[in-house]
Amino acid sequence: MKPLQPVSAPYRIGYGIAFFALFVAFWSVATFGGFVQKLFLADPFTMVREGYSLLVEYGFAFDIGMTIWRVLGGFVLAVAVALPLGILMGAYKPVEAFLEPFVSFARYLPASAFIPLLILWAGIGEAQKLLVIFIGSVFQLILMIAVAVGSVRRDLVDAAYTLGASDRSVVRRVLLPNAAPEIAEIFRLVLGWAWTYVIVAELIGSSSGIGHMITDSQALLNTGQIIFGIIVIGLIGLISDFLFKAINQRLFPWAQR
């Protein structure tokens, strides 16, 4: 291995599969070997059996669909607000000076701390869960987009002005095209964070969703179902991550390393 030396696709897939195989092997040794009691950690076979039961007998597919809808809904709302504000902050320094102190302050506030207020304001329906994801994502997105836009090379901007471009043209034809690959990568990263917020939102006052199932399983001490729910979240996140990467490579092939 050499620093920053690329790895071919077959090797990358092989390494990834090898890690998961090693992880399952350690898990199996710990559970089947009696090192950990099944009350605290179900073995892989029990987890698969409980997951099958959830899908076939208890309609877990509906819970999965509800959680995906909540993540996408809250995240799209956050993007709709954060994208224009982030571009304005990155492109215009007075806007940045006006908004950055509040955005930097707000992004450190845990979204879970707003749940009691959101329940009071919006009840325990879908609006409350969407707002938890929105609050957890929007301020991170605004600041990261602003940094991406503001980091565009200054000589490109100067060259555009030299060629007679207007302020609006500089933003539209220089700043946005150059920052677009990084903004797309920011979306991919923050979408992963949104999954942590939806589970927190579903743990309280929810009658559906993966988080709701995990809460019910915890009350029954069913670690197999809990682990299955966690693995489903990871698989959905992994699939969405690969989709984002594929879309980014298709849209911005020059920015791939």
C-alpha positions in Angstrom: 0.0 0.0 0.0 1.1 3.5 -0.8 -0.5 6.8 0.4 -3.3 8.0 -1.9 -2.7 5.1 -4.4 -6.0 4.2 -6.0 -7.6 0.8 -5.6 -9.3 -1.0 -8.5 -13.0 -1.7 -8.3 -12.7 -5.5 -7.8 -10.3 -5.0 -5.0 -12.4 -2.3 -3.4 -15.5 -4.6 -3.5 -13.4 -7.5 -2.2 -12.0 -5.5 0.7 -15.5 -4.3 1.7 -17.0 -7.8 1.6 -14.0 -9.1 3.6 -14.6 -6.6 6.4 -18.3 -7.6 6.7 -17.4 -11.3 6.7 -14.9 -10.7 9.5 -17.4 -8.7 11.4 -20.0 -11.5 11.2 -17.4 -14.0 12.2 -16.5 -12.2 15.4 -20.2 -11.7 16.1 -20.8 -15.4 15.6 -17.9 -16.4 17.9 -19.1 -14.0 20.6 -22.7 -15.3 20.6 -22.4 -19.0 19.6 -19.3 -19.4 21.7 -21.2 -18.3 24.8 -19.0 -15.2 25.5 -22.1 -13.0 25.4 -25.5 -14.0 26.6 -28.3 -14.0 24.0 -30.4 -11.8 26.3 -27.9 -9.0 25.5 -26.8 -9.9 22.0 -28.7 -12.2 19.6 -26.7 -14.5 17.3 -26.8 -13.9 13.5 -29.3 -16.8 12.9 -31.7 -15.5 15.5 -31.5 -12.0 14.1 -32.3 -13.3 10.6 -35.2 -15.4 11.9 -36.6 -12.4 13.9 -36.2 -10.1 10.8 -38.1 -12.5 8.7 -40.9 -12.6 11.3 -41.0 -8.8 11.3 -41.3 -8.6 7.6 -43.8 -11.5 7.1 -46.0 -11.3 10.2 -45.8 -7.7 11.5 -45.7 -5.6 8.4 -42.2 -4.2 9.0 -42.0 -3.2 5.3 -44.5 -0.4 6.1 -42.3 0.9 8.9 -39.3 0.9 6.6 -41.3 2.9 4.0 -42.5 5.4 6.6 -38.9 6.0 7.9 -37.6 6.5 4.3 -40.4 9.0 3.6 -39.6 11.0 6.7 -35.9 11.1 6.0 -36.4 12.2 2.4 -39.1 14.7 3.3 -37.2 16.4 6.1 -34.0 16.4 4.0 -35.6 17.9 0.9 -37.1 20.6 3.1 -33.6 21.3 4.5 -32.0 21.4 1.1 -34.7 23.8 -0.2 -33.9 26.3 2.5 -30.1 25.7 2.8 -29.1 25.8 -0.8 -30.1 29.4 -1.6 -28.9 30.6 1.8 -25.6 28.8 1.5 -25.0 30.2 -2.0 -25.8 33.7 -0.8 -23.5 33.4 2.2 -20.6 31.9 0.1 -21.0 34.5 -2.7 -21.6 37.7 -0.7 -19.6 38.5 2.3 -22.1 40.9 3.9 -24.7 38.1 3.9 -22.1 35.8 5.4 -21.3 38.4 8.1 -25.0 38.7 8.9 -26.0 35.0 8.9 -22.9 33.1 9.9 -22.9 33.9 13.7 -26.5 32.5 14.1 -25.9 29.6 11.8 -22.7 28.6 13.6 -24.6 28.9 16.9 -27.6 26.9 15.7 -25.7 24.0 14.2 -24.4 23.0 17.6 -27.9 22.7 19.0 -28.9 19.0 19.2 -32.1 18.3 17.2 -33.3 16.0 19.9 -33.4 18.9 22.4 -36.2 20.4 20.2 -38.5 17.4 20.4 -40.5 18.5 23.4 -41.1 21.9 21.8 -41.9 20.4 18.4 -44.4 18.1 20.0 -46.0 21.1 21.8 -46.0 23.1 18.5 -46.8 20.4 15.9 -48.1 17.5 17.9 -46.8 13.9 17.5 -47.7 13.6 13.8 -45.5 13.6 10.7 -44.9 17.4 10.9 -43.0 16.9 14.1 -40.7 14.2 12.7 -40.0 16.1 9.5 -39.1 19.2 11.6 -36.6 17.2 13.7 -34.8 16.1 10.6 -35.0 19.6 9.1 -33.5 21.2 12.2 -30.8 18.6 12.4 -29.8 19.1 8.8 -30.4 22.6 7.6 -27.8 24.5 9.6 -25.1 22.0 8.8 -26.0 22.3 5.1 -26.1 26.1 5.0 -22.6 26.4 6.5 -21.0 23.6 4.4 -22.5 25.0 1.2 -21.3 28.5 2.0 -17.8 27.2 2.6 -17.9 25.3 -0.7 -19.1 28.3 -2.7 -16.7 30.7 -0.9 -13.7 28.4 -1.6 -13.9 28.7 -5.4 -10.5 30.0 -6.8 -10.4 33.8 -6.8 -8.5 33.9 -10.1 -11.5 32.4 -11.8 -13.7 35.1 -10.5 -11.2 37.8 -11.5 -11.0 36.4 -15.0 -14.8 36.4 -15.3 -14.9 40.1 -14.3 -12.1 40.9 -16.7 -14.1 39.3 -19.5 -17.1 41.6 -18.6 -19.2 39.3 -16.6 -21.8 40.8 -14.2 -22.2 39.9 -10.5 -25.1 37.5 -11.3 -23.1 35.9 -14.1 -20.2 35.3 -11.8 -22.4 33.5 -9.4 -24.2 31.5 -12.0 -21.4 30.7 -14.4 -18.3 30.5 -12.1 -19.1 29.9 -8.5 -22.0 27.4 -8.9 -20.4 25.2 -11.6 -17.1 25.0 -9.6 -18.8 24.4 -6.3 -21.4 22.0 -7.6 -19.4 18.7 -7.2 -18.6 19.6 -3.6 -22.2 20.6 -2.8 -23.3 17.2 -4.2 -20.9 15.5 -1.9 -22.2 17.6 1.0 -25.7 16.3 0.3 -24.5 12.8 0.4 -22.8 13.3 3.8 -25.6 15.2 5.5 -28.2 12.7 4.3 -26.4 10.1 6.5 -26.7 12.4 9.5 -30.5 12.8 8.7 -30.9 9.0 9.5 -29.7 9.5 13.0 -32.3 12.3 13.6 -35.3 10.3 12.2 -34.6 7.4 14.6 -34.5 9.8 17.5 -37.8 11.4 16.3 -39.4 8.0 16.0 -38.4 6.9 19.5 -40.9 9.3 21.0 -44.6 9.5 20.2 -44.5 7.4 17.1 -46.8 4.5 16.0 -44.8 3.5 12.9 -41.2 3.5 11.6 -38.0 1.7 12.3 -37.4 3.6 15.5 -40.8 2.7 16.8 -40.1 -1.0 16.1 -36.8 -0.7 18.0 -38.5 0.8 21.0 -41.2 -1.9 21.1 -38.5 -4.6 20.7 -36.5 -3.1 23.6 -39.5 -3.4 25.8 -39.7 -7.1 24.9 -35.9 -7.6 25.3 -35.8 -8.9 21.7 -32.3 -8.0 20.7 -32.7 -9.9 17.4 -35.3 -7.5 16.2 -33.3 -4.5 17.5 -30.2 -5.6 15.6 -32.3 -6.4 12.5 -33.7 -2.8 12.6 -30.2 -1.3 13.0 -28.9 -3.4 10.1 -31.8 -2.3 7.9 -31.0 1.3 8.6 -27.3 0.6 7.7 -28.3 -1.2 4.4 -30.6 1.6 3.3 -27.9 4.2 4.1 -25.3 2.1 2.2 -27.6 1.9 -0.9 -28.4 5.6 -0.8 -24.6 6.3 -0.4 -23.8 4.3 -3.5 -26.6 5.9 -5.4 -25.3 9.4 -4.5 -21.8 8.4 -5.6 -23.0 7.0 -8.9 -25.1 10.1 -9.6 -22.2 12.4 -8.6 -19.8 10.5 -10.9 -22.3 10.8 -13.8 -22.9 14.5 -13.3 -19.4 15.6 -12.4 -16.9 13.1 -13.9 -14.1 15.7 -13.9 -14.2 16.0 -10.1 -13.7 12.3 -9.3 -10.5 11.1 -7.9 
